[in-house]
Every structure is written in C-alpha cells, then in structure tokens.
Amino acid sequence: MEGRSEVGDGRWELVRLAARLIIEEALEGEARDALGRDYYARGATPGAGYRNGYRPGRVKSAEGAIAYSAPQIADRSEPFRSRIREVVRGRTEELEALAVEMYARGLSTRDIEAVFADTEGRRLLSRTAVSEITERLWAEYEAFATRDLAEFEVTYLFVDGIAERLHLGQPREAVLAAWGILADGKKALLHLAPGTKEDTASCKEFFQDMRRRGLPDPLLVASDGAPGLIRAIEECLPRSVRQRCLAHKMRNLHSKVPEDVWPEFKARAAACYQAASPALARLLRDDIAATYARDLPSAVACLDDDFEACIAHLRFPLGHRRVIRTTNLLERLFGEERRRTKVIPHAFGERAVLKLIYAALIRAAERWRGIRITEFEQRQLKVIRDEIHKDFAERNAPAASPTVTTAPTRSSSERT
C-alpha cells in the first residue's frame, strides 16, 4: 500500500463487504426455512423444491453497488420468491449501519430482525437463521485475536499508534498496531491492542503478548520516539535493531526550524538520514551541527537525539531502506480513518473501538503490496542476522574472572 488510492475507500469497501455477507447469510437462512432442511440434508418434503444454484444480485447504495449471490429454489408446488431481496432494495442505509454495528459490538438477534422484517414488522427469518448470522460474522475476528504468530517469519516489524477515545468522558488513549514484512516480502497485520498512554508497562505487554503467541525475533523494529515504546522494544526484542521513524523525526525537526530556513535544513537532514552508509551519515550530521549549532541549537540537539536509531536502516539492503525507515503504512491508514469517522457511532467503548480499527486494518492488509527480496538480499540479511546475534552475545557475555597469578613453588634444594 504505497499511496492513498489503496486505502481511500477502505472503510466503505469494508462496509459493503460486511453488508454483502449479511445479505447472503440472510438469503441462505431464508432458503433453509423455505426448504425445511440444510444445504446438504436429504429427505425433501414433497413440493418443497430443491436448490438450483445461485443468481447474482445487486443493491445500490450511496457508496456504490453491493453485489451478492442469491440461492435459487426449483420444483416447488408454489414458485419461490425471495422476500429478503425485495426488502433489502430499500434498506441500504440500515444495512450499512448494521455492518458498522457488526464490527463495533457484535450483532444481536434484535438488530438483524429489525432489518429483515416486512413493512408490517413481521420477521422474514427464523430465530435459528438469525443466530447463525451472528455467530459466523465473528469467526474471522476471533481467529485473528488468538492466532499463532510462529508461522510468520518476520524480518521487519513496525509499530505505531493512534489516539482514540476508548472510554466515554476520558482523554484519548493510544491504540497500538503492529505489522510486519515477512521473509518472502509479504506484509501482514500481526497485532492490535490498547496501549493506554504508551507507557513502558503497556508497551511491554503489547510485545509480550506477541512473544507468547510465537513472534520470532525480527531483524529490525521501527517505531516513533515514545520513550515507553523505545524501552519496551529494547527489553522485549533485544536481538533486534531499533529504527526511529524518520517521518516522525522530520516533523520534530520542522517544529524547531524557522520556515525560511527549513527547505535547506530539511534537504541536509534528509541527505544525512539517507546517506550511503552509517559512517557518511555521521559525517553529514557533524557538518549540519557545525553550520547550525549557534543559530538553531534546539534543532541540532533534536537531530543528534537517538541518531543511531535514525540511521539503523543504513545497515540493510539498499532496496529495503525506503520501506523500513518509517511507519508510514499505518499512519496513512490511520489518517484515512480520521476522515471516515463520520460513519462511526461515538462512545462505543474500548472493545468497540478496537474491533472497528481491526475491521478497517484487516481489510486494508489484504491489499498491501509486499516488497521483492532477491536471493542476494536474502544472503545480505543472513549476514546481518549473524552480526546482530554476535553483538547480542558479546553484550550479554559473563564478565571474565580476573586471572590470579601465583608464584611457582620452589623445592627445598632450590631454596638453599
């Protein structure tokens, strides 16, 4: 996902998809009620008919057409006519609201019955059919929340947060999200959880939950400069290199430099962070400090702060550096979420907000474009991993005991 085009309609695509699923499950329930048996069940009642494939249907909504497949029933004593299809044509707004509710707090029987009822309020679905809809809709979410992460060979891990109002009347709190680039270059959403104030304890629990579910050691972890998040990464993932998000860093620098000076300072800072090697980056940093230290001391201090983490990506393959030096992927999606909040009811609470964000992220994740990792780059990454493990072993090696030298014992003949 390299631009806004891939996430611009992410929320409404999700709503349409959820609405389609609700319609199709309702139509299946209606067909089951009409036939008096499940899809593969035998023993048809004479005149009840039998399933005869599907036909496409389409419902127009304010955000585009919702396509669905409707089951057909043949050989009935009275022709089967779906009342569900008639009802949904005029209720797209209710369907879209129902889709949002589905991800926000789950659907109750009453929620679905209210939509799939005729003009006189009579239910068009049995209670059994409605219950099956509510159960099936949450299977995907439950699988995500508990899945084993050991199957993901994570090379690069990215962590970012968005401030949301999780509790009515309380200040906004951080919701942390993690995604990764895998060894085959694909991208995957890995975790989503509240991080309260991004303090160390909350951030550690975020990483520890992933570790308990089998998350392996990534080569690099990218995050912003929140102190609690930095400490949690260093404590929970000590065998990984930490990368400071340069998009966040450049914004910090911008706030400390006058507008008339910023274009030149920005160009020099970008050249420093994107240098060919860490050694060259350090030389360019020193040159910036020599030029601006007297007039812009706070900007120079900001540039120097956490500098080694800012240039950590320069250890990695050249073709990967642009992708791994920021957490922009989630930032763009979070920005789009803010523009779309008009469709979300407010004050759902912590569980509701988490599920809404999950719903949008998991749909967008299906469209994320991976990166190409060549065979040569794979060898480079192996060398880097070996170096990281060696550095870790040296940092954690037990201190050598001082050698005690004793004088050689002399025999009595030698003493005389």
Stockholm file with secondary structure:
# STOCKHOLM 1.0

chainA/1-416         MEGRSEVGDGRWELVRLAARLIIEEALEGEARDALGRDYYARGATPGAGYRNGYRPGRVKSAEGAIAYSAPQIADRSEPFRSRIREVVRGRTEELEALAVEMYARGLSTRDIEAVFADTEGRRLLSRTAVSEITERLWAEYEAFATRDLAEFEVTYLFVDGIAERLHLGQPREAVLAAWGILADGKKALLHLAPGTKEDTASCKEFFQDMRRRGLPDPLLVASDGAPGLIRAIEECLPRSVRQRCLAHKMRNLHSKVPEDVWPEFKARAAACYQAASPALARLLRDDIAATYARDLPSAVACLDDDFEACIAHLRFPLGHRRVIRTTNLLERLFGEERRRTKVIPHAFGERAVLKLIYAALIRAAERWRGIRITEFEQRQLKVIRDEIHKDFAERNAPAASPTVTTAPTRSSSERT
#=GR chainA/1-416 SS CCSGGGTTTHHHHHHHHHHHHHHHHHHHHHHHHHHTSCTTCCCCCTTSCEEEEEEEEEEEETTEEEEEEEEEEESCSSCCCCHHHHHHTTCHHHHHHHHHHHHHHCCCHHHHHHHSBCTTCCBSSCHHHHHHHHHHHTHHHHHHHHCCSTTCCEEEEEEEEEEECCSTTSCCEEEEEEEEEETTSCEEEEEEEEEETTCHHHHHHHHHHHHHTTCCCCSEEEECCCHHHHHHHHHHCTTSEEEECHHHHHHHHHTTSCTTTHHHHHHHHHHHHTCSSHHHHHHHHHHHHHHHTTTCHHHHHHHHTTHHHHTGGGGSCGGGHHHHTCCHHHHHHHHHHHHTGGGSCSCCCHHHHHHHHHHHHHHHHTTCCCCCCCHHHHHHHHHHHHHHHHHHHHHTSCCCCCCCCCCCCCCHHHHC
#=GC SS_cons         CCSGGGTTTHHHHHHHHHHHHHHHHHHHHHHHHHHTSCTTCCCCCTTSCEEEEEEEEEEEETTEEEEEEEEEEESCSSCCCCHHHHHHTTCHHHHHHHHHHHHHHCCCHHHHHHHSBCTTCCBSSCHHHHHHHHHHHTHHHHHHHHCCSTTCCEEEEEEEEEEECCSTTSCCEEEEEEEEEETTSCEEEEEEEEEETTCHHHHHHHHHHHHHTTCCCCSEEEECCCHHHHHHHHHHCTTSEEEECHHHHHHHHHTTSCTTTHHHHHHHHHHHHTCSSHHHHHHHHHHHHHHHTTTCHHHHHHHHTTHHHHTGGGGSCGGGHHHHTCCHHHHHHHHHHHHTGGGSCSCCCHHHHHHHHHHHHHHHHTTCCCCCCCHHHHHHHHHHHHHHHHHHHHHTSCCCCCCCCCCCCCCHHHHC
//
